[in-house]
């Protein structure tokens, strides 16, 4: 709180700016100490601010999804990256590495504007909890370099990048190449359902490919979407794959997730309460042996053999001494001897503290 100015300091600062135009912090009652803080503080703070990186926030388009929700998506699609990495490795029989690179919330037009005319945009139909309601499709696009490496491998090649074929030098993709690429998408699209199954039931099914993505608008241009970007390495070829999740689907997913989580917590609380009641009932019906230990004495076996009714044992305790009250074989309380309704009794005086 050392940077907070008092009201008198603020007034003095404004007066100095109006009179001289100098923006010097006024000294406080500490004299030299206040002057040193005023002179050195801003300079040091300004130097430190140069090293800091700030992210601009657009108040015209505020963020819709919280960090916790994006963190959930990150966890889900990190698993998705691992699954399709191993799947494509076995499917193509060459090394494939896929890792999550970035998750970012955008407007749909930002995603659409970033697509090139040569891109192939895949449409994946989504069904949340099998409710039968038609949702906006999930969109997927892959770098042409990675796509051509996969096509080369599936058409009998080695899958090595030549640096020449990118899908544009031949005027686009042929029908055979599109059909082969669709085979890849038909394998990796349904895997998304596997990574969501621990949270809720969602099905993903490949629908079609669109060779001219800029001419097709299936999502409102101002709708909030979440773009998930993966780094893809197929042998020596590197590129990216992007998945566009529409905000309408995510709203429904998070709503189902929160309702399921809330119902699960209620069920868990109910089970916990029921278990507690059963435990308490079990304890209430259990039997414990309570013993009042008056004292201890050691005698010879000969003395025990010669004892008769009416003999007295010396316990080496004063008359009004406290005695131990044992629960089972362990002392728990301290007590004193007495009489209650003409019966011998023990009054508990406190807890037993082991010395």
N, C-alpha and C positions, 0 to 999 in steps of 0.2 A: 504493500500500500504506500511505498515511498514516493510514487509518481503522482499521487493524488494531491491537488492543490486546494488550499482553503479558499473560502469566499473572498477574503481580503487579498490573497495573492492573485486570484483571478481578476479582481477589480484593478489592481495595480498593473497587471499585465495588459489589460485592455487600454488603460490610460496611457501607458508607455507607447503602445502601438499607434494610438491616435495622435500623440504629440510628436514623436520622433520617427515613427515608422520602423523602429528596430524591434525585432521580436525576441527580446531577451527575457528569460524567466526571472521574476522578482525574487530577491533573497528573502528568506523567512527570518524568524526571530533569532535563529541560530547564527546569524551574521555570516562569517566566512564559510561555515559549513553549508549554509543554504546557497551561497553564491557558487560554491564549488559544484554542488549538485545541479544547479540551474545551468552552469556553463558546460560541464562535462557530460551530464546525463543525456541531453538530446543528441550530442555528437556520437556517443557510444551507441545509443539506440538506433540512430540512422545508419551507423556502420553495420550493426547487426541485422537491420531490416534488409540490407542489400543481399545477404545470404539466404534470406527466407524466400520461399516460393509460395505465392498465394494463388488460389484458384478462383476465377471470377464466377460470380453467382448471378444468374439472370432472373431478376424478380418478375419479369414479364412471363416467363415460362418456368415456374417453380417445379422442383423435383416432386414426383408423384410417389415413388417407392422409397421406403426408408432403407437405411444401411443394413438393418437386420434382414430385410427381405432380399436385398441384393446379396447378402452373405449366404442366405439359403440357396439362392440360385448358383452362386459360386461353388458351393459344396456339391450340389446336384450335378453341375456340368463338368466339374473336375472328374467325377466318377464317369461321366459320359465320355470324356476325352480318353480315359484309360481303357474303357470298354471297346470303343471303336478303333483305338490304336492296335490292340491285340487282335481284334476281328479282321481289320484290313491286312495285318501282317500275315495271318493265316489264309486269308482270301486271295491276296495277290502273290503270296509266297516271296515277298521281299520285305525288307525292314521298313516299318512305318512308325513314326513317332508323332504323337499329337498331344499338345498340352494347352491348357487354358491360358490365354494371354490377357484378355481384358473383358470386363463387363461394364457397359455404359448405357445410361438412359438417354434417349434422343427422341426427336420428332421423326415421324416416318419419312418426311421429305428429305431429311438429312441422309438417311440410309439410302433412299432411292437415288438421290443425286450422286452418290458415290459409286453407283454401279456403272460400268462401261457398257457400250453397245454390244460388245462381243461376249458379255457375261451370260451364263446360263443360270436362270433363277429357278430353283426347285420349290414347288408348293407341297406342303405336308399338311394333310387334314388332321384335326385334333378333335377328340371327343373326351370331355371331362366327366368322369363318373358315369359314363354311358347314359347321359340324360337325353340324347337324341337331338340336342339343339345345335344347329350349324354355327360353328365358330369361324372367326377369321383364321386363315391358314398360317402356319409357321413357315417362314421363308428361309431358304438355305442357299448360299452361294459359295463357290470354291474358286481359288485362283486358277487361271488357265494353265499355268505351268504345271501345277500339281495334277490337274485333271488330265492333261495330255500324257503325263508320265504313267498314270493309272491306265489310261486307254492303251498306251503302247504295250504295257505289261499284259493286259487282258487280251490283246490281239496277237499275242505271241512274241512280243519283243522282250528285251532285257529290262526295260524300265529305267534305263540310263538317260539322263537329260542331255540333249544335244545342243540346247540353247537356241534352236531355230524354230521349232514348232510351238506356237503359242495359241493356235486356234484362229488367228487373224490373217496369217499369210496365205491361207487357202480359201479365204472368203467365208469363214465360219466353219461350223461342224457339219459333217455329213450325217445322214439319217442313221447310218450304222453306228457311228460314234455316239450319237445321242442315245440310241437304244442300249449300247454297252454301258454308257454312263448311268442310265436309268437303273441298270442292274445293281450298280454300286449303291445308289440312293435307296433302292428297295431293301438293301441289307442293313444300312446304317440308320435309316429313319426310325424303324420300330424299336431300336435299342434305347431310344429316349424314354420309352415307357418303363423299361427295366430300372432306370435310375430314379424314377419318380414313385415306384411302387411302395417304397418305405414311407411315403407321405400320403399319397392318395392315388386313386386309380385314374390314369390318363392313357389313352391310346393314341399313337401316332402312326399314320399311314401315308406313304408316298402317293401323291396324286398326279402331278405332271411337271414338265419342264417348260419354261418360257424363254425363248431365245432373245426376245426384245423386251427386257424388264422395264425400260423407261416408258413403254407404250401401254403397259398394263398397270392399273391402279386398283388393287383389291382392298387396300386399307386407306382410311382417311389420311390426307397428307399431314394434318395437325395432330394425329393420334400419337400418344406416348407409346414408344416401343422400347424394348431392352435388346441391345445388340451384344451378342456373345461372340467374341473373336478367339479363334484357335490358331496357334502356329502349327503348321503341318510340314513334316519332313518325310519325303518318300525317297529312300536311298539318298542321293545327293541333291535332290530337288527340294527347294523350300518355297513355301507359300502360306496362304492363310485360308481359313474357312470361317464364314460368318453365319450365325443363326439369328434371325430376327423374331423375337417373341412379341406379339401384339399385346398392348395393354389390356384389352378386353379379356383375353385369355388369362393373363396374370391376375387380374382382379378376381376372376372366378376361382382360380387356383388358390390364391391366398385366402379367399373367403372360406372355401371348403377346408383348407388346412387349419384355419383358426377355429372353425366350428368343430372339426374332428379333434383338435388338440384340447379345446375347452370341454368337450364331452368326455374325452379320455381322462382329463384331470378330475372332472366330477365323479366319474366312475371310480377312479383311483382313490379319491377322498372318501367315497362311500364305502369302498372295500376296506380302506384303512380304519374308518370308524367302526365298521362291523367287526373287524379283527380285534380292535381294542376292546369292544364290548365282550367278545368271546374270551379274551385273555383275562379281563377283570372278573367275569363270571367263574372262570376256572380257578382263579386265585381265591375268590370268595368261598368256593366250595372245598378248597384244600385244607388239610389238617396240619397244624403246627404244634409241636410239643414245647410248652413253656415251663421252665424250671427256675425256682428261686433257690439260689445257692447260698446257704447260710455261712458256710465256711469250710475249711479243710483241716483235717487232723491226721496225724500218723501215729499208729499204735502197733504194738507187737501182736503177732498172731496168737501168742499165749494169752494176752490181755483180752483179745476179742473172744477167745474160747471161754474165758472165765466170766464174761459179761452177763448180767442179768437185767431183768426189767426194773427200771428205776435208777440204773446207773447213769452217771453224768459224764459226757465227753467235753473236754476243754477245747474250744475252737479258737482260742487266743484272740477273740474280738470283744471290744467293749459292747455293753448292752445296747446302745443306740446307734451302732455302726451301720453304714449302708451295706447292702448286700447286692450281689450281681443277679440279674434276671436274664437267663439264657433262652434264646430261641434256637431250638435244636441243641447243638453243642457249642454255640458261639454266644458270648455275652453281648447283649444289645443295650440293656438299660441298667440303671442304678435304682435301688428301691429301699424302702424301710418297712420293717415288720409292723403289723398292727392288727386291729380287729374290725371287721365290718359285718354288722348284723349277726353278732355272736359267732362269727366264723374267723378263723385265722386268715389274714390277707396281707398283701404287699402293696404299698403305695409307690408308684413310679415317681422318682424324683429327678430323673434326667437321663441323658444318653451315656452309654459306657464309652469312656475315652481310654483307649489302650495306651499305657505308659511306655 
